[in-house]
Amino acid sequence: MKQKQTTFWFLPKLNRHDLPVIIWNLFPFVGVVFGGWKPESVFICYALETVIVGVFNVFKMIAIYYSAWSRKDNETVDNGWGMIPFFIIHYFVFVIFQLSFCFQKDPDAELAAILAQRSYNLALGAFVLNNVFSFVNDFMLSREYTKRSLNLQMFEPYPRVFIQQFVVILGYSIFNLTGNGYPVLIVFVALKIYLDLLLRKYPLASLLKEQVGKMQKK
């Protein structure tokens, strides 16, 4: 009997759990087309999304830490004292780099001006709600935190960061060079939706766990 192989390329079979991902990614684009947003606002929303993902990953690591503490898993508890602060510092260095690319003139003033706009707050609020739902439903209520290790959870957001930095910087650069954001936005949003669905179907923590298990069997 042939062993089923994992492939990273797939045509997504959508279900109701994928709808929040699609809606969030389309929200800024709809704002540009129908709400009068500036095209670059899509890239900025996606850059700020990285911050939200990192914050919720800290919550996940804390949940794993306290789960290990209640089970008296001393190794995980001891590692958690250094691992969680290390993730916060290391991850948000990437965030600062990404935001500094989008806000080149006066980052503090530009970011404050964006957060003062209702349209951005609506978009970011929608994404926060999506993450709250996913965190509660997919991570806490399902007790997923009891199946994860701190090591694997710490690395889970990084593929999103690398991919997102690439597409945000590339898309933002093309937009600035051409001055015509709509063709770039269509391709960019479609690619972003596909990659988010890909990472949802194949989360890094599960893939690493699978690979470690294969190596231990050899």
C-alpha positions in Angstrom: 0.0 0.0 0.0 1.5 3.3 -1.1 2.1 5.9 1.6 0.2 9.2 1.0 2.6 12.0 0.2 2.2 15.6 1.3 2.2 18.1 -1.5 2.3 21.9 -1.0 0.5 22.7 -4.3 -3.2 22.2 -4.3 -6.5 23.5 -5.6 -8.2 24.6 -2.3 -11.5 22.8 -1.5 -13.2 25.6 0.4 -15.3 25.2 3.5 -16.9 27.6 5.9 -13.6 27.8 8.0 -11.9 29.3 4.9 -14.4 32.1 4.4 -13.0 34.5 7.1 -9.5 34.2 5.4 -11.0 35.1 2.0 -13.2 37.9 3.3 -10.3 39.5 5.2 -8.1 39.5 2.2 -10.8 40.9 0.0 -11.8 43.6 2.5 -9.1 46.1 1.7 -9.4 45.5 -2.0 -13.1 46.2 -1.9 -12.3 49.3 0.0 -10.1 50.5 -2.9 -12.6 49.6 -5.6 -15.8 50.8 -3.9 -14.7 52.9 -0.9 -12.3 55.3 -2.3 -9.2 53.9 -0.5 -5.8 54.5 -1.9 -4.4 51.4 -3.6 -1.4 51.4 -1.3 -3.7 50.9 1.6 -4.0 47.2 0.7 -0.3 46.7 1.2 -0.3 48.6 4.5 -3.2 46.6 5.8 -1.4 43.4 5.0 1.8 44.7 6.6 -0.2 45.5 9.8 -1.7 42.0 9.6 1.8 40.7 10.4 1.6 42.4 13.8 -1.7 40.8 14.7 -0.5 37.4 13.7 2.6 37.8 15.9 0.5 38.9 18.9 -1.8 35.9 18.6 1.2 33.6 18.3 2.4 34.9 21.7 -1.0 34.0 23.1 -0.7 30.5 21.7 2.8 30.1 23.1 1.5 31.2 26.6 -1.3 28.7 26.4 1.2 25.9 25.5 3.4 27.1 28.3 0.7 26.9 31.0 -0.6 23.6 29.6 2.9 22.2 30.1 3.1 23.8 33.6 -0.2 22.1 34.6 1.1 18.7 33.3 4.4 19.3 35.1 6.4 19.2 31.8 9.5 20.8 33.3 11.5 20.9 30.1 8.8 22.9 28.3 8.3 25.2 31.3 12.1 25.9 31.6 12.4 26.6 27.9 9.4 28.9 27.9 11.0 31.4 30.2 13.5 32.3 27.4 11.6 31.2 24.3 8.6 33.5 24.5 10.6 36.7 25.1 13.0 35.6 22.4 10.1 35.2 19.9 8.7 38.6 20.8 12.0 40.4 20.2 13.0 38.4 17.1 9.7 38.4 15.4 9.0 42.0 15.8 12.3 42.9 14.3 10.9 41.5 11.1 7.7 43.5 11.6 9.7 46.7 12.1 11.6 46.0 8.9 8.4 45.5 6.9 6.6 48.5 8.3 9.7 50.7 7.7 9.5 49.8 4.0 5.9 51.0 3.8 6.4 54.1 5.9 9.7 55.6 4.7 9.3 59.3 5.4 7.9 59.6 9.0 6.9 56.1 10.2 5.4 57.3 13.5 3.3 60.1 12.0 2.2 58.0 9.0 1.2 55.0 11.1 -0.7 57.2 13.6 -2.5 58.9 10.6 -3.6 55.5 9.3 -4.8 54.1 12.6 -6.9 57.3 13.0 -8.8 56.4 9.8 -12.1 54.5 10.2 -11.6 52.5 7.1 -8.3 51.0 8.2 -9.8 50.3 11.7 -12.7 48.4 10.1 -10.3 46.3 8.0 -8.0 45.5 10.9 -10.9 45.0 13.2 -12.3 42.3 10.8 -8.9 40.6 10.8 -8.6 40.7 14.6 -12.1 39.1 14.9 -11.0 36.4 12.5 -8.0 35.7 14.6 -10.0 35.7 17.8 -12.4 33.2 16.3 -9.6 31.0 15.1 -7.7 31.2 18.4 -10.7 30.3 20.5 -12.3 27.7 18.1 -9.3 26.1 16.5 -6.7 26.3 19.2 -8.3 26.6 22.7 -11.7 24.7 22.4 -10.1 22.0 20.3 -7.3 21.7 22.9 -4.8 22.1 20.1 -2.4 23.7 22.6 -2.0 20.4 24.3 -0.6 18.9 21.1 1.9 21.6 20.2 5.4 22.2 21.5 6.8 25.7 22.1 9.6 25.0 19.6 7.2 24.3 16.8 4.7 27.0 17.7 7.5 29.7 17.8 8.3 29.1 14.2 4.7 28.9 12.8 4.3 32.6 11.8 7.6 32.9 10.0 6.6 31.4 6.7 3.7 34.0 6.6 6.2 36.7 7.4 8.7 35.7 4.7 6.0 35.3 2.1 4.2 38.4 3.1 7.3 40.5 3.2 8.2 39.3 -0.3 4.8 40.0 -1.8 4.2 43.3 0.1 7.6 44.7 -0.9 7.4 43.5 -4.5 3.8 44.7 -4.9 4.5 48.0 -3.3 7.6 48.5 -5.5 5.7 47.7 -8.7 2.9 50.0 -7.7 5.3 52.9 -7.0 7.1 52.3 -10.3 4.0 52.0 -12.5 1.6 54.2 -10.7 -1.2 51.9 -11.7 -2.2 49.8 -8.7 -5.2 47.9 -9.9 -3.5 45.2 -12.1 -0.9 44.7 -9.3 -3.6 44.5 -6.7 -5.6 41.9 -8.5 -2.6 39.6 -8.8 -1.4 40.4 -5.4 -4.7 39.8 -3.6 -5.3 36.5 -5.5 -1.7 35.3 -4.6 -2.2 36.4 -1.0 -5.5 34.4 -0.6 -3.9 31.3 -2.2 -0.9 31.4 0.1 -3.0 32.0 3.2 -5.2 29.0 2.4 -2.0 27.0 1.7 -0.6 27.9 5.1 -4.0 27.1 6.7 -4.0 23.7 5.1 -0.4 22.9 5.8 0.6 24.8 9.1 4.3 24.8 9.7 4.0 23.3 13.2 2.2 20.2 11.8 4.7 19.8 9.0 7.7 20.0 11.2 6.1 17.5 13.6 5.5 15.2 10.7 9.1 15.5 9.5 10.6 15.0 13.0 8.4 11.8 13.3 9.7 10.5 10.0 13.4 11.1 11.1 12.9 9.4 14.4 11.5 6.3 12.7 14.5 6.0 10.4 
